[in-house]
Amino acid sequence: LKEVNKAHDADILQEKQAMAGKRQGMDLNSFHRQKEMTQREQKKKMIAQFVIDNEVNFEYIKQAYMDFVELPKEKRPGGRIKFPEFCKVLRIEPITDYKNLHAFYDNEEMGDMDIREFLLSMMNFVDVRKDERVAFSFNMFDEAKTGFISQREVEEILRGNHMISIASVQRKAETVMKQAHKNSSGAITLKEFIIVSKKFPNILLPAVGYIPAHDGSVPVMKT
């Protein structure tokens, strides 16, 4: 946790320097972009290690989601859970490495994180058919089984898949919604979501991860 805090403090200092114009050749927008890409690489390493250590596959991810929805709703407001629930859902020991991982997904620094974002990110590192992944992603955000999800929920799916911020995926989400036959409420159906995923696979399912071998050998790149 100290390492996470140290990195956070360094980011704050660099941001102040960028705002003051002290970082030669880098404005504030460039700084934020570089920071986001650095954080994504850190996430990729942490998740790949988690996948290896816990022999994660698609069945594991589906079971974790089932365990999540069985939590009392007051323990998972807006899909966000604290560290004890994180460990319970993923069936892991509360060790420091996992505490750091949980903190890394605590985007709002409130002591909790969106488990759905984490599960989406993990699917970049497991072997799963694209149609299954798209349907599972949709259904995670359609917990009430209405048959629709909103643009905001599409943004949250893209955030998890691309492993970047909501702000950075908003234009991608707008593209998804425009390509679908959006109804008057601004929602998208599973059928429309699947069609868009086939037309624009890189928008919904970016090649940002790889399938790590559980024996620690050379990873298999995803295609």
C-alpha positions as a Markdown table, in Angstrom:
| # | Residue | x | y | z |
|---|---|---|---|---|
| 1 | Leu | 0.0 | 0.0 | 0.0 |
| 2 | Lys | 3.0 | 2.3 | 0.7 |
| 3 | Glu | 4.1 | 1.8 | -2.9 |
| 4 | Val | 0.7 | 2.8 | -4.2 |
| 5 | Asn | 0.6 | 5.9 | -2.1 |
| 6 | Lys | 4.2 | 6.8 | -3.1 |
| 7 | Ala | 3.2 | 6.5 | -6.8 |
| 8 | His | 0.1 | 8.6 | -6.1 |
| 9 | Asp | 2.2 | 11.3 | -4.5 |
| 10 | Ala | 4.6 | 11.3 | -7.4 |
| 11 | Asp | 1.7 | 11.7 | -9.8 |
| 12 | Ile | 0.4 | 14.7 | -7.9 |
| 13 | Leu | 3.8 | 16.4 | -8.0 |
| 14 | Gln | 4.2 | 15.7 | -11.7 |
| 15 | Glu | 0.7 | 17.1 | -12.3 |
| 16 | Lys | 1.5 | 20.3 | -10.5 |
| 17 | Gln | 4.7 | 20.6 | -12.5 |
| 18 | Ala | 2.8 | 20.1 | -15.7 |
| 19 | Met | 0.3 | 22.8 | -14.8 |
| 20 | Ala | 3.1 | 25.2 | -13.9 |
| 21 | Gly | 4.7 | 24.5 | -17.3 |
| 22 | Lys | 7.9 | 23.1 | -15.7 |
| 23 | Arg | 7.9 | 19.8 | -17.6 |
| 24 | Gln | 9.5 | 20.6 | -20.9 |
| 25 | Gly | 7.6 | 19.4 | -23.9 |
| 26 | Met | 4.6 | 18.1 | -21.9 |
| 27 | Asp | 1.3 | 20.0 | -21.3 |
| 28 | Leu | -1.4 | 18.9 | -18.9 |
| 29 | Asn | -3.3 | 16.8 | -21.4 |
| 30 | Ser | -0.1 | 14.9 | -22.4 |
| 31 | Phe | 0.7 | 14.3 | -18.8 |
| 32 | His | -2.7 | 12.8 | -18.1 |
| 33 | Arg | -2.4 | 10.6 | -21.2 |
| 34 | Gln | 1.0 | 9.4 | -20.2 |
| 35 | Lys | -0.2 | 8.8 | -16.7 |
| 36 | Glu | -3.1 | 6.7 | -17.9 |
| 37 | Met | -1.0 | 4.6 | -20.1 |
| 38 | Thr | 1.5 | 4.0 | -17.3 |
| 39 | Gln | -1.4 | 3.0 | -15.0 |
| 40 | Arg | -2.8 | 0.6 | -17.6 |
| 41 | Glu | 0.6 | -1.1 | -17.9 |
| 42 | Gln | 0.7 | -1.5 | -14.1 |
| 43 | Lys | -2.8 | -2.9 | -14.2 |
| 44 | Lys | -1.9 | -5.4 | -16.9 |
| 45 | Lys | 1.1 | -6.7 | -14.9 |
| 46 | Met | -0.9 | -7.0 | -11.6 |
| 47 | Ile | -3.9 | -8.7 | -13.3 |
| 48 | Ala | -1.7 | -11.1 | -15.2 |
| 49 | Gln | 0.0 | -12.1 | -12.0 |
| 50 | Phe | -3.3 | -12.5 | -10.3 |
| 51 | Val | -4.5 | -14.8 | -13.1 |
| 52 | Ile | -1.4 | -16.9 | -12.8 |
| 53 | Asp | -1.5 | -17.2 | -9.0 |
| 54 | Asn | -5.2 | -18.1 | -8.9 |
| 55 | Glu | -5.4 | -20.1 | -12.1 |
| 56 | Val | -8.2 | -17.8 | -13.3 |
| 57 | Asn | -10.4 | -18.9 | -16.2 |
| 58 | Phe | -13.8 | -17.8 | -17.5 |
| 59 | Glu | -15.6 | -20.2 | -15.1 |
| 60 | Tyr | -13.7 | -18.5 | -12.2 |
| 61 | Ile | -14.8 | -15.1 | -13.4 |
| 62 | Lys | -18.5 | -16.2 | -13.8 |
| 63 | Gln | -18.4 | -17.7 | -10.3 |
| 64 | Ala | -17.0 | -14.5 | -8.8 |
| 65 | Tyr | -19.8 | -12.5 | -10.4 |
| 66 | Met | -22.4 | -15.0 | -9.0 |
| 67 | Asp | -20.8 | -14.6 | -5.5 |
| 68 | Phe | -20.9 | -10.8 | -5.9 |
| 69 | Val | -24.6 | -10.7 | -6.7 |
| 70 | Glu | -25.3 | -12.9 | -3.7 |
| 71 | Leu | -23.9 | -10.2 | -1.4 |
| 72 | Pro | -26.4 | -8.0 | 0.4 |
| 73 | Lys | -27.1 | -4.9 | -1.7 |
| 74 | Glu | -25.9 | -2.6 | 1.0 |
| 75 | Lys | -22.5 | -4.4 | 0.7 |
| 76 | Arg | -22.3 | -3.6 | -3.0 |
| 77 | Pro | -23.8 | -0.2 | -3.8 |
| 78 | Gly | -23.4 | 0.6 | -7.5 |
| 79 | Gly | -21.3 | -2.5 | -8.0 |
| 80 | Arg | -18.6 | -1.2 | -5.6 |
| 81 | Ile | -17.2 | -3.4 | -2.8 |
| 82 | Lys | -14.7 | -2.9 | 0.0 |
| 83 | Phe | -11.6 | -5.1 | 0.4 |
| 84 | Pro | -13.2 | -7.8 | 2.7 |
| 85 | Glu | -15.9 | -8.4 | 0.1 |
| 86 | Phe | -13.3 | -8.3 | -2.7 |
| 87 | Cys | -11.5 | -11.2 | -1.0 |
| 88 | Lys | -14.8 | -13.1 | -0.3 |
| 89 | Val | -16.0 | -12.8 | -3.9 |
| 90 | Leu | -12.7 | -13.8 | -5.4 |
| 91 | Arg | -12.1 | -16.5 | -2.7 |
| 92 | Ile | -8.6 | -15.2 | -1.9 |
| 93 | Glu | -6.6 | -14.5 | 1.2 |
| 94 | Pro | -6.4 | -10.8 | 2.3 |
| 95 | Ile | -2.7 | -10.5 | 1.6 |
| 96 | Thr | -0.9 | -7.2 | 0.9 |
| 97 | Asp | -0.6 | -7.7 | -2.9 |
| 98 | Tyr | -4.3 | -8.1 | -3.2 |
| 99 | Lys | -4.9 | -5.1 | -0.9 |
| 100 | Asn | -2.7 | -3.1 | -3.4 |
| 101 | Leu | -4.6 | -4.5 | -6.3 |
| 102 | His | -7.9 | -3.4 | -4.7 |
| 103 | Ala | -6.6 | 0.0 | -4.0 |
| 104 | Phe | -5.4 | 0.4 | -7.6 |
| 105 | Tyr | -9.0 | 0.0 | -8.8 |
| 106 | Asp | -10.3 | 2.4 | -6.2 |
| 107 | Asn | -10.6 | 5.2 | -8.8 |
| 108 | Glu | -12.5 | 7.6 | -6.4 |
| 109 | Glu | -10.3 | 6.8 | -3.4 |
| 110 | Met | -13.3 | 5.9 | -1.3 |
| 111 | Gly | -12.0 | 2.6 | 0.0 |
| 112 | Asp | -14.0 | 0.5 | -2.5 |
| 113 | Met | -13.9 | -0.5 | -6.2 |
| 114 | Asp | -16.2 | -1.7 | -8.9 |
| 115 | Ile | -15.8 | -5.5 | -9.1 |
| 116 | Arg | -17.4 | -5.5 | -12.5 |
| 117 | Glu | -14.6 | -3.4 | -13.9 |
| 118 | Phe | -12.1 | -5.7 | -12.4 |
| 119 | Leu | -13.8 | -8.8 | -13.9 |
| 120 | Leu | -14.0 | -7.2 | -17.3 |
| 121 | Ser | -10.3 | -6.4 | -17.1 |
| 122 | Met | -9.5 | -10.0 | -16.2 |
| 123 | Met | -11.3 | -11.3 | -19.3 |
| 124 | Asn | -8.4 | -9.7 | -21.3 |
| 125 | Phe | -6.2 | -12.4 | -19.8 |
| 126 | Val | -8.3 | -15.6 | -20.1 |
| 127 | Asp | -9.4 | -17.7 | -23.0 |
| 128 | Val | -13.1 | -17.0 | -23.7 |
| 129 | Arg | -15.1 | -16.9 | -26.9 |
| 130 | Lys | -15.9 | -13.4 | -28.0 |
| 131 | Asp | -19.7 | -13.9 | -28.1 |
| 132 | Glu | -19.7 | -15.3 | -24.6 |
| 133 | Arg | -17.6 | -12.4 | -23.4 |
| 134 | Val | -19.9 | -9.8 | -25.0 |
| 135 | Ala | -23.1 | -11.4 | -23.6 |
| 136 | Phe | -21.5 | -11.8 | -20.1 |
| 137 | Ser | -20.4 | -8.2 | -20.1 |
| 138 | Phe | -23.9 | -7.0 | -21.1 |
| 139 | Asn | -25.6 | -9.2 | -18.5 |
| 140 | Met | -23.4 | -7.9 | -15.7 |
| 141 | Phe | -24.8 | -4.4 | -16.2 |
| 142 | Asp | -28.3 | -5.6 | -16.8 |
| 143 | Glu | -28.7 | -7.2 | -13.4 |
| 144 | Ala | -32.4 | -6.4 | -13.3 |
| 145 | Lys | -32.8 | -8.3 | -16.7 |
| 146 | Thr | -34.6 | -5.4 | -18.4 |
| 147 | Gly | -33.0 | -6.4 | -21.8 |
| 148 | Phe | -31.3 | -2.9 | -22.0 |
| 149 | Ile | -28.3 | -1.1 | -20.8 |
| 150 | Ser | -27.6 | 2.7 | -20.9 |
| 151 | Gln | -24.8 | 4.6 | -22.6 |
| 152 | Arg | -23.3 | 5.1 | -19.1 |
| 153 | Glu | -23.2 | 1.4 | -18.6 |
| 154 | Val | -21.6 | 0.9 | -22.1 |
| 155 | Glu | -18.9 | 3.4 | -20.9 |
| 156 | Glu | -18.3 | 1.3 | -17.8 |
| 157 | Ile | -18.0 | -1.9 | -19.9 |
| 158 | Leu | -15.5 | -0.1 | -22.2 |
| 159 | Arg | -13.6 | 1.2 | -19.1 |
| 160 | Gly | -13.1 | -2.3 | -17.9 |
| 161 | Asn | -12.2 | -3.8 | -21.3 |
| 162 | His | -9.8 | -1.0 | -22.3 |
| 163 | Met | -8.5 | -0.6 | -18.7 |
| 164 | Ile | -8.6 | 3.2 | -18.9 |
| 165 | Ser | -10.8 | 6.0 | -17.5 |
| 166 | Ile | -14.4 | 6.7 | -18.3 |
| 167 | Ala | -13.4 | 10.0 | -19.8 |
| 168 | Ser | -11.2 | 8.2 | -22.3 |
| 169 | Val | -13.9 | 5.8 | -23.5 |
| 170 | Gln | -16.8 | 8.3 | -23.9 |
| 171 | Arg | -16.3 | 8.8 | -27.6 |
| 172 | Lys | -16.1 | 5.0 | -28.1 |
| 173 | Ala | -19.3 | 4.6 | -26.2 |
| 174 | Glu | -20.9 | 7.3 | -28.4 |
| 175 | Thr | -19.9 | 5.3 | -31.5 |
| 176 | Val | -21.4 | 2.1 | -30.1 |
| 177 | Met | -24.7 | 3.9 | -29.4 |
| 178 | Lys | -24.8 | 5.6 | -32.8 |
| 179 | Gln | -24.2 | 2.3 | -34.6 |
| 180 | Ala | -26.9 | 0.5 | -32.7 |
| 181 | His | -30.6 | 1.2 | -33.3 |
| 182 | Lys | -30.9 | 3.3 | -30.2 |
| 183 | Asn | -34.4 | 3.6 | -28.8 |
| 184 | Ser | -35.9 | 6.8 | -27.4 |
| 185 | Ser | -34.6 | 6.1 | -23.9 |
| 186 | Gly | -31.0 | 6.0 | -25.1 |
| 187 | Ala | -30.5 | 2.3 | -24.3 |
| 188 | Ile | -29.1 | -0.6 | -26.3 |
| 189 | Thr | -30.3 | -4.2 | -26.4 |
| 190 | Leu | -28.1 | -7.3 | -26.2 |
| 191 | Lys | -28.8 | -8.1 | -29.8 |
| 192 | Glu | -27.7 | -4.6 | -30.9 |
| 193 | Phe | -24.6 | -4.9 | -28.6 |
| 194 | Ile | -23.6 | -8.1 | -30.2 |
| 195 | Ile | -24.0 | -6.7 | -33.7 |
| 196 | Val | -21.9 | -3.6 | -32.9 |
| 197 | Ser | -19.2 | -5.9 | -31.4 |
| 198 | Lys | -19.0 | -7.8 | -34.7 |
| 199 | Lys | -18.8 | -4.6 | -36.7 |
| 200 | Phe | -16.3 | -2.9 | -34.5 |
| 201 | Pro | -14.5 | -5.6 | -32.5 |
| 202 | Asn | -11.6 | -3.4 | -31.5 |
| 203 | Ile | -13.9 | -0.9 | -29.8 |
| 204 | Leu | -15.6 | -3.4 | -27.6 |
| 205 | Leu | -12.9 | -6.1 | -27.3 |
| 206 | Pro | -9.5 | -4.4 | -27.6 |
| 207 | Ala | -6.3 | -6.4 | -27.8 |
| 208 | Val | -4.8 | -5.0 | -24.6 |
| 209 | Gly | -4.1 | -8.3 | -22.8 |
| 210 | Tyr | -2.6 | -11.7 | -23.2 |
| 211 | Ile | -3.3 | -15.2 | -21.9 |
| 212 | Pro | -0.6 | -16.0 | -19.3 |
| 213 | Ala | 0.5 | -19.6 | -18.9 |
| 214 | His | -0.2 | -20.8 | -15.4 |
| 215 | Asp | 3.2 | -22.5 | -15.3 |
| 216 | Gly | 4.9 | -19.2 | -15.7 |
| 217 | Ser | 6.1 | -19.8 | -19.2 |
| 218 | Val | 6.0 | -17.4 | -22.1 |
| 219 | Pro | 2.5 | -15.9 | -22.4 |
| 220 | Val | 0.2 | -16.6 | -25.4 |
| 221 | Met | -0.8 | -13.3 | -27.1 |
| 222 | Lys | -4.5 | -12.9 | -27.7 |
| 223 | Thr | -5.8 | -12.6 | -31.2 |
